[in-house]
């Protein structure tokens, strides 16, 4: 279920009981905190029972409280300021072991991503990359490392890969102005979504270029401006964006493309190994010790 839960409250407020009105009011005023509360904690915060919170979710049309909570989280992710993200993260961590909490959260994102990636869309993206004259990779701010990582490996396979990590709209357009229908554009965007990336993707699509979005869901602004969408979960609400699942998807793209370019890669790495050895690029292991 994908909906703006605040708009749903407005539509249904006349049907709410006294307790339900308290729940709706608290969520409306403090959605950044409510979206990450358990049903029990939300109930205690507003002064109603946990069962009242669960019934409220069902009455709104959700399968249960977890579904309503997911809808709230998806709604707020792009609205939170950095300060709000810090406050929510600190509230969620409490006295928990940070290392375990973060790693478990990332493992869950990987599991959910593996289950939800559309294999047909993924293969279509691979084919688009293989058939492109030029490959443009757009990733700004916190997702710039993803663009650089993907570009690093695609540069071994193709002669015309361009990495665009400029966060300014003007500078970004200067780097993609030559895009045309023979090219593919791979763009990364996660909450809080970059407006510069969105504008560049929209422009590239008007030129006839094949635009591939790597984003968190099919309803994201970038997804709506793309030809192919690969979704990877990245919903940790903190100062730090979790890029574990998106990076895993990038790895899968690289492996899939490399499998189709095996002969070319073999020649490239044969030549590179000789160069690396001649110029001592890597430290050699001394097997005699």
C-alpha positions as CSV (number, residue, x, y, z in Angstrom):
1,X,0.0,0.0,0.0
2,X,1.5,3.3,-1.1
3,X,-0.3,6.4,0.2
4,X,0.2,9.8,1.8
5,X,-1.0,8.8,5.3
6,X,-1.5,12.5,6.3
7,X,-3.9,13.0,3.4
8,X,-5.7,9.8,4.5
9,X,-6.1,11.2,8.0
10,X,-7.8,14.3,6.5
11,X,-10.2,12.2,4.5
12,X,-11.1,9.9,7.5
13,X,-10.9,12.2,10.5
14,X,-14.7,12.4,10.8
15,X,-14.8,8.6,11.4
16,X,-12.2,8.6,14.2
17,X,-12.9,7.7,17.8
18,X,-11.4,9.9,20.5
19,X,-8.4,7.6,20.9
20,X,-7.9,7.5,17.1
21,X,-7.9,11.2,16.9
22,X,-5.1,11.4,19.5
23,X,-3.1,8.9,17.4
24,X,-3.7,10.9,14.2
25,X,-2.9,14.2,15.8
26,X,0.4,12.9,17.2
27,X,1.5,11.4,13.9
28,X,0.6,14.6,12.1
29,X,2.6,16.8,14.5
30,X,5.5,14.4,15.1
31,X,5.6,12.1,12.1
32,X,9.4,12.0,12.2
33,X,9.3,10.2,15.6
34,X,6.0,8.3,15.2
35,X,7.1,6.6,12.0
36,X,9.8,4.6,13.9
37,X,7.8,3.8,17.1
38,X,6.4,0.4,17.8
39,X,2.6,0.1,18.2
40,X,3.2,-0.3,22.0
41,X,5.4,2.8,22.2
42,X,3.1,4.9,20.1
43,X,0.1,3.9,22.2
44,X,1.9,4.7,25.4
45,X,3.0,8.1,24.0
46,X,-0.6,9.2,23.2
47,X,-2.3,7.5,26.0
48,X,-4.1,4.6,24.3
49,X,-3.7,0.9,24.3
50,X,-1.5,-1.0,21.8
51,X,-4.6,-2.8,20.5
52,X,-6.2,0.6,19.7
53,X,-3.2,1.6,17.6
54,X,-3.4,-1.8,15.7
55,X,-7.1,-1.4,15.1
56,X,-6.5,2.2,13.9
57,X,-4.1,0.9,11.3
58,X,-6.6,-1.8,10.2
59,X,-9.5,0.7,10.1
60,X,-7.4,2.9,7.7
61,X,-7.1,0.0,5.3
62,X,-3.7,-1.4,6.2
63,X,-3.0,-5.1,6.9
64,X,-1.8,-4.2,10.4
65,X,0.4,-1.8,12.2
66,X,3.7,-2.8,10.4
67,X,2.1,-1.9,7.1
68,X,1.0,1.5,8.4
69,X,4.4,2.1,9.9
70,X,6.1,1.2,6.6
71,X,3.8,3.8,4.8
72,X,4.8,6.4,7.4
73,X,8.5,5.7,7.0
74,X,8.3,5.9,3.2
75,X,6.5,9.2,3.5
76,X,8.9,10.9,5.9
77,X,12.2,9.8,4.6
78,X,12.5,12.6,2.1
79,X,11.1,15.1,4.5
80,X,13.5,14.8,7.4
81,X,16.2,17.4,7.9
82,X,19.7,16.3,9.0
83,X,18.9,17.5,12.5
84,X,15.7,15.4,12.6
85,X,17.6,12.4,11.2
86,X,20.1,12.6,14.1
87,X,17.3,13.0,16.7
88,X,15.4,9.9,15.3
89,X,18.6,7.9,15.1
90,X,19.6,8.6,18.7
91,X,16.1,7.8,19.9
92,X,16.1,4.5,18.1
93,X,19.6,3.5,19.3
94,X,19.0,4.2,23.0
95,X,21.1,1.7,24.9
96,X,21.5,-0.8,22.1
97,X,24.8,-2.0,20.8
98,X,25.3,0.3,17.8
99,X,27.5,-2.2,15.8
100,X,24.9,-5.0,16.1
101,X,22.0,-2.7,15.3
102,X,23.5,-1.2,12.2
103,X,24.8,-4.5,10.8
104,X,21.4,-6.2,11.4
105,X,19.7,-3.3,9.8
106,X,21.9,-3.6,6.7
107,X,21.4,-7.3,6.5
108,X,17.7,-6.8,6.5
109,X,18.1,-4.3,3.6
110,X,20.1,-6.8,1.7
111,X,17.4,-9.5,2.2
112,X,14.6,-7.2,1.2
113,X,16.5,-6.0,-1.9
114,X,17.2,-9.5,-3.0
115,X,13.5,-10.3,-2.8
116,X,12.3,-7.2,-4.6
117,X,14.8,-6.5,-7.4
118,X,12.9,-7.0,-10.7
119,X,15.0,-9.5,-12.6
120,X,13.6,-8.4,-16.0
121,X,14.3,-4.8,-15.3
122,X,17.8,-5.7,-14.1
123,X,18.5,-7.7,-17.3
124,X,17.1,-4.8,-19.5
125,X,19.5,-2.5,-17.7
126,X,22.4,-4.8,-18.4
127,X,21.5,-5.0,-22.1
128,X,21.1,-1.2,-22.3
129,X,24.7,-0.8,-20.9
130,X,26.1,-3.4,-23.4
131,X,24.5,-1.7,-26.4
132,X,25.3,1.9,-25.5
133,X,27.7,4.1,-27.4
134,X,28.5,6.0,-24.2
135,X,27.7,5.3,-20.6
136,X,27.0,8.3,-18.3
137,X,26.9,7.6,-14.5
138,X,25.3,10.2,-12.3
139,X,25.7,10.2,-8.5
140,X,26.1,13.2,-6.3
141,X,26.8,13.9,-2.6
142,X,26.6,10.8,-0.5
143,X,26.0,8.5,-3.5
144,X,29.0,9.8,-5.4
145,X,31.1,6.7,-4.2
146,X,28.5,4.4,-5.9
147,X,29.0,6.3,-9.2
148,X,32.7,6.2,-8.9
149,X,32.8,2.5,-8.0
150,X,30.6,1.5,-10.9
151,X,32.6,3.8,-13.3
152,X,35.9,2.3,-12.1
153,X,34.9,-1.2,-13.2
154,X,33.0,-0.2,-16.3
155,X,36.1,1.7,-17.5
156,X,37.8,-1.7,-17.9
157,X,35.0,-2.9,-20.2
158,X,34.2,0.2,-22.3
159,X,36.1,3.1,-23.8
160,X,33.5,5.8,-23.2
161,X,32.4,6.0,-19.6
162,X,31.7,9.3,-18.1
163,X,31.2,9.8,-14.3
164,X,29.2,12.8,-13.3
165,X,29.5,13.7,-9.6
166,X,29.1,17.4,-9.7
167,X,26.2,18.4,-7.3
168,X,25.6,21.8,-8.9
169,X,22.8,21.7,-11.5
170,X,24.6,24.0,-13.9
171,X,27.9,22.0,-13.8
172,X,25.9,18.7,-14.2
173,X,24.2,19.9,-17.3
174,X,27.5,21.0,-18.8
175,X,28.7,17.4,-18.4
176,X,25.7,15.7,-19.9
177,X,24.8,18.2,-22.6
178,X,26.1,15.8,-25.3
179,X,23.9,12.9,-24.4
180,X,21.8,11.4,-27.2
181,X,19.7,8.4,-28.1
182,X,22.7,6.1,-28.5
183,X,23.8,6.6,-24.9
184,X,22.7,5.1,-21.5
185,X,22.5,7.1,-18.3
186,X,22.8,5.4,-15.0
187,X,21.6,7.6,-12.1
188,X,21.6,7.1,-8.4
189,X,19.2,8.8,-6.0
190,X,18.1,8.0,-2.5
191,X,16.4,10.0,0.2
192,X,16.8,12.9,0.5
193,X,16.6,12.9,-3.3
194,X,18.9,15.2,-5.2
195,X,17.0,17.7,-7.4
196,X,20.1,18.1,-9.6
197,X,20.1,14.4,-10.4
198,X,16.4,14.4,-11.2
199,X,16.7,17.4,-13.5
200,X,19.6,15.8,-15.3
201,X,17.8,12.5,-15.7
202,X,14.7,14.3,-17.1
203,X,16.8,16.1,-19.6
204,X,18.7,13.0,-20.7
205,X,15.4,11.2,-21.3
206,X,14.2,14.0,-23.6
207,X,17.2,13.4,-25.8
208,X,16.2,9.8,-26.3
209,X,18.9,8.4,-24.0
210,X,18.1,5.2,-22.1
211,X,17.9,6.2,-18.4
212,X,18.4,3.6,-15.7
213,X,17.5,4.6,-12.1
214,X,19.1,2.9,-9.1
215,X,16.9,4.2,-6.3
216,X,15.0,3.0,-3.2
217,X,11.5,2.5,-4.7
218,X,9.5,2.8,-7.9
219,X,7.6,5.8,-6.6
220,X,10.7,7.9,-6.1
221,X,11.1,11.1,-8.3
222,X,14.0,9.6,-10.2
223,X,12.2,6.3,-10.9
224,X,9.4,8.3,-12.6
225,X,11.9,10.0,-14.9
226,X,13.6,6.7,-16.0
227,X,13.2,3.9,-18.5
228,X,14.4,1.2,-16.2
229,X,14.3,1.1,-12.4
230,X,16.4,-1.1,-10.1
231,X,15.4,-0.7,-6.5
232,X,17.7,-1.1,-3.5
233,X,16.7,-0.5,0.1
234,X,18.4,2.4,1.7
235,X,16.2,3.6,4.5
236,X,18.4,4.1,7.6
237,X,17.2,7.3,9.1
238,X,20.4,8.8,10.4
239,X,23.0,11.3,9.4
240,X,24.6,8.4,7.4
241,X,22.9,6.9,4.4
242,X,23.2,3.1,4.3
243,X,24.7,2.2,0.9
244,X,25.2,-1.5,1.5
245,X,22.2,-2.8,-0.5
246,X,22.8,-0.3,-3.4
247,X,26.5,-1.3,-3.6
248,X,25.5,-4.9,-3.7
249,X,23.2,-4.1,-6.7
250,X,26.1,-2.3,-8.3
251,X,28.3,-5.3,-7.8
252,X,25.6,-7.5,-9.5
253,X,25.5,-5.1,-12.4
254,X,29.2,-5.2,-12.8
255,X,29.3,-9.0,-12.7
256,X,26.5,-9.4,-15.2
257,X,28.0,-7.0,-17.7
258,X,31.5,-8.5,-17.2
259,X,30.1,-12.0,-18.0
260,X,29.0,-10.6,-21.4
261,X,32.3,-8.9,-22.0
262,X,34.5,-11.9,-21.0
263,X,36.7,-12.0,-24.1
264,X,37.4,-8.2,-24.1
265,X,38.1,-8.2,-20.4
266,X,40.5,-11.1,-20.8
267,X,42.6,-9.2,-23.3
268,X,42.5,-6.0,-21.2
269,X,43.6,-7.7,-18.0
270,X,46.3,-9.7,-19.8
271,X,47.8,-6.3,-20.9
272,X,47.3,-4.7,-17.5
273,X,48.9,-7.5,-15.6
274,X,52.1,-7.1,-17.7
275,X,52.0,-3.3,-17.1
276,X,51.3,-3.7,-13.4
277,X,54.2,-6.1,-13.1
278,X,56.6,-4.0,-15.1
279,X,55.9,-0.8,-13.2
280,X,55.5,-2.5,-9.7
281,X,52.0,-1.3,-9.3
282,X,51.2,-3.9,-6.6
283,X,53.4,-5.3,-3.8
284,X,54.5,-8.8,-4.6
285,X,54.2,-11.6,-2.1
286,X,57.4,-13.2,-1.2
287,X,56.6,-17.0,-1.3
288,X,60.0,-17.9,0.0
289,X,59.3,-16.6,3.5
